[in-house]
Amino acid sequence: MISVFGSTGFIGSNFCKFYPNEVKEIKRGFYKPETNNVLYLISTNHNYNVFTNPFLDVDTNLTVLIKTLENCKDKENLVFNFVSSWFVYGKTDDLPANENSVCNPKGFYSITKRTAEQLLISYCETFGINYRILRLCNVYGETDSGVSKKRNALQYMIGELAEGRDIKLYDAGENIRDFLYVEDVCEAIKLSIESAPLNEIINIGSGNPYRFKDIMLYAKEALSSEGSLTPCEPPDFHKTVQVKDMYLDVTKLKNLGFVPKYNIWQGLDKIIKNVRK
């Protein structure tokens, strides 16, 4: 059984839905695992909190993590599976980014996620806890109810196109991203928990570089949308905290036997079908 922290979020709720007989959902505000296998997904999810609450990323991504780890140190044979993000890599010329690439994050979310990784490693080494760090690519799926311009812009823009609205593409949509459908992400997480080596970092993604403009053109055509795709210059803050191009080296994940069920176009079709309802 797997104790899932953050089970009400997009990825956590899907993981619990796909594996209902193998999880113990830990309620919000509780920090003690009920099993020796932990899946930890508690996190903020974008870099913009600095404008509204600059303490939120620190409190959520670091303080809550330490509270949870404090309840793990006396449990024998516990494995702490920590869900991280590609954001920790920051700006790097080492593409696709592999687990040994130098991390240089800029935004508060990105920095605290990287700091959380380092705190986790230090804490686990200090108290003899086994761990895994799972760095996720961009995750998408039609069940994500929290999309916005700040978070999961892909689905937000598809929704705008479905309404016939114009959308603006930073850098003319020439930026590169790695996307993986949420069901595949959950399967990759489950496989990693079951089979990946302990005390290592594992990238979870498709390993494919997708140009954002190509994705939007596909959605526009599939929706027969009258909305236009307009190039625009990114805001200064976006330039400060975000990288233009990123995709992941998923050699480790593939070596575990992972094969995604959906390619990007099949996943987009599911989202497009959903927004048409």
C-alpha positions in Angstrom: 0.0 0.0 0.0 1.1 3.6 -0.8 0.4 6.5 1.5 -0.5 9.4 -0.9 0.1 12.9 0.3 -1.6 15.5 -2.0 -4.3 13.0 -3.1 -6.7 15.8 -4.0 -4.6 17.5 -6.6 -4.6 16.8 -10.3 -2.0 14.0 -10.4 -2.7 12.7 -6.9 -6.4 12.3 -7.5 -5.8 10.5 -10.8 -3.2 8.2 -9.2 -5.7 7.2 -6.5 -8.4 6.7 -9.1 -6.2 4.4 -11.2 -5.0 2.4 -8.2 -7.8 2.5 -5.7 -6.9 -0.7 -4.0 -3.2 0.2 -3.5 -3.4 3.6 -1.9 -4.1 5.2 1.5 -5.2 8.8 0.9 -3.7 11.0 3.6 -6.1 13.9 4.5 -5.0 17.5 4.1 -3.4 18.7 7.3 -2.1 15.3 8.3 1.6 14.5 8.0 1.9 11.0 9.2 2.2 8.1 6.7 0.1 5.0 7.2 2.3 2.6 5.2 6.0 2.2 4.5 5.6 3.4 0.9 5.1 7.2 0.6 4.1 9.1 -2.5 4.5 12.8 -1.8 2.8 15.3 -4.1 2.1 18.3 -1.8 3.3 21.3 -3.7 2.6 24.7 -5.1 2.5 24.7 -8.9 3.7 27.9 -10.5 6.1 30.8 -10.0 3.6 33.6 -9.6 2.9 33.3 -5.9 5.7 35.8 -5.2 3.3 38.6 -6.2 0.5 37.6 -3.7 2.2 35.6 -0.9 6.0 35.3 -1.1 6.0 32.8 1.8 3.6 30.3 0.2 6.2 28.4 -1.8 8.5 28.2 1.2 5.7 27.1 3.6 4.2 24.6 1.3 7.2 23.1 -0.5 9.7 23.1 2.4 8.0 23.4 5.9 5.3 20.9 5.2 7.8 18.5 3.7 9.9 18.6 6.9 6.8 18.1 9.0 6.1 15.0 7.0 9.6 13.7 7.1 9.7 14.1 10.9 6.9 11.5 11.0 8.9 9.1 8.8 12.3 8.9 10.5 11.3 6.3 13.0 9.5 4.1 10.6 11.5 1.0 9.5 11.9 0.2 5.8 10.1 3.3 4.7 10.6 4.6 1.1 9.8 8.3 0.4 8.9 8.9 -3.2 9.0 12.6 -3.8 7.4 14.1 -6.9 9.4 17.0 -8.2 9.4 19.0 -11.5 11.4 19.7 -14.6 11.3 23.3 -13.3 14.3 22.5 -11.1 16.6 22.3 -14.1 16.1 26.0 -15.0 18.1 27.4 -17.9 20.4 24.7 -19.2 22.1 24.1 -22.6 22.2 20.4 -21.7 19.2 19.2 -23.6 17.5 16.8 -23.2 18.1 17.4 -19.5 19.2 14.3 -17.7 19.2 13.5 -14.0 22.8 14.7 -13.7 22.3 18.0 -15.5 23.2 21.1 -13.5 20.2 22.7 -11.9 19.8 26.5 -12.1 16.2 27.4 -11.2 15.1 31.1 -11.0 11.5 31.4 -9.7 10.3 30.8 -6.1 8.4 27.7 -7.1 11.4 26.3 -9.0 13.9 27.2 -6.4 11.9 25.7 -3.5 11.3 22.5 -5.5 15.1 22.1 -6.0 15.7 23.1 -2.4 13.1 20.5 -1.3 15.0 17.8 -3.2 18.3 18.7 -1.5 16.6 18.9 2.0 15.0 15.5 1.3 18.4 13.9 0.3 20.1 15.4 3.4 17.4 14.4 5.8 17.1 10.9 4.4 20.9 10.3 4.5 20.9 11.6 8.1 18.2 9.3 9.4 18.7 6.3 7.1 15.5 6.8 5.0 15.4 5.5 1.4 14.0 7.8 -1.2 13.3 8.4 -4.9 13.0 11.8 -6.6 10.6 11.8 -9.6 11.0 14.9 -11.9 7.9 15.3 -14.0 7.6 17.0 -17.4 4.5 19.0 -18.3 1.5 16.9 -17.3 -1.9 17.3 -19.1 -5.3 15.7 -19.1 -8.9 16.6 -19.4 -9.6 16.1 -15.7 -7.4 19.0 -14.7 -9.8 21.6 -13.3 -7.1 24.1 -12.2 -5.8 25.3 -15.6 -5.0 28.9 -16.1 -2.6 31.2 -17.9 -0.1 30.5 -15.0 -0.6 26.7 -14.8 -1.1 24.2 -17.6 -1.3 26.9 -20.3 -1.7 24.2 -23.0 -5.2 23.3 -21.8 -6.1 26.9 -21.0 -5.3 27.9 -24.6 -7.2 25.0 -26.1 -10.2 26.1 -24.1 -9.8 29.6 -25.5 -9.6 28.3 -29.0 -12.7 26.2 -28.4 -14.5 29.5 -27.7 -13.2 31.0 -30.8 -11.0 33.5 -28.9 -7.6 34.6 -30.1 -4.5 33.4 -28.2 -1.1 34.9 -27.8 2.0 32.8 -28.1 5.2 33.8 -26.3 8.2 33.6 -28.6 5.8 33.0 -31.5 5.2 29.5 -30.1 8.7 28.4 -31.1 9.5 27.2 -27.5 10.0 23.5 -26.9 8.3 21.4 -24.1 8.0 17.8 -23.1 4.4 16.7 -22.5 3.0 13.4 -21.0 -0.7 12.5 -20.6 -1.7 12.1 -16.9 -2.6 8.4 -17.1 0.9 7.7 -18.5 2.4 9.9 -15.7 0.6 7.9 -13.1 1.7 4.6 -14.7 5.3 5.9 -14.7 5.1 6.9 -11.1 3.7 3.5 -10.1 6.4 1.7 -12.1 9.1 3.8 -10.5 7.8 3.0 -7.0 7.8 -0.7 -7.8 11.0 -1.0 -9.8 13.3 2.0 -9.8 16.6 1.9 -7.8 16.4 3.6 -4.4 18.1 6.9 -3.6 18.1 8.1 -7.2 16.5 10.8 -9.3 14.3 9.7 -12.3 12.9 11.9 -15.1 9.3 11.2 -16.0 8.4 12.4 -19.5 7.9 11.5 -23.1 11.5 12.4 -24.0 10.2 14.1 -27.1 10.7 17.8 -27.9 7.3 19.3 -28.9 7.1 22.8 -30.4 4.2 24.7 -28.7 3.1 26.3 -31.9 2.6 22.9 -33.6 0.4 21.8 -30.7 -1.7 24.9 -30.9 -2.0 24.6 -34.7 -3.2 21.0 -34.3 -5.8 22.1 -31.7 -7.0 25.0 -33.8 -7.5 22.8 -36.9 -9.2 20.0 -34.9 -11.6 22.5 -33.3 -12.2 24.4 -36.5 -11.5 27.4 -34.4 -11.8 31.0 -35.7 -9.4 32.1 -33.0 -6.1 33.4 -34.3 -2.6 32.5 -33.0 -0.7 35.8 -32.5 3.0 36.0 -31.6 3.9 38.2 -28.7 6.9 39.1 -26.5 7.0 37.4 -23.1 6.6 39.6 -20.0 9.8 40.5 -18.2 8.9 38.3 -15.2 8.3 35.3 -17.5 11.8 35.8 -19.0 13.3 35.9 -15.5 11.8 32.7 -14.2 11.0 30.6 -17.2 13.2 28.8 -19.8 12.5 28.9 -23.5 13.2 25.2 -24.3 13.1 22.1 -22.2 12.6 18.4 -22.6 13.8 15.4 -20.6 16.2 12.5 -21.1 14.0 9.5 -20.0 16.6 6.8 -20.5 16.3 5.6 -16.9 12.5 5.4 -17.2 12.6 3.5 -20.4 15.1 1.1 -18.9 12.4 0.2 -16.3 10.2 -0.9 -19.2 8.0 2.2 -19.5 6.1 2.7 -22.7 3.4 5.5 -22.8 -0.1 4.6 -24.0 -0.7 8.0 -25.6 1.4 10.2 -27.9 0.8 13.9 -27.7 -1.7 13.9 -30.5 -3.8 11.2 -29.0 -3.8 13.0 -25.7 -4.8 16.3 -27.4 -7.7 14.5 -29.0 -9.0 13.5 -25.6 -8.8 17.1 -24.4 -10.4 18.5 -27.5 -13.2 16.0 -27.2 -13.8 17.1 -23.6 -13.9 20.9 -24.3 -16.4 20.3 -27.1 -18.9 19.0 -24.6 
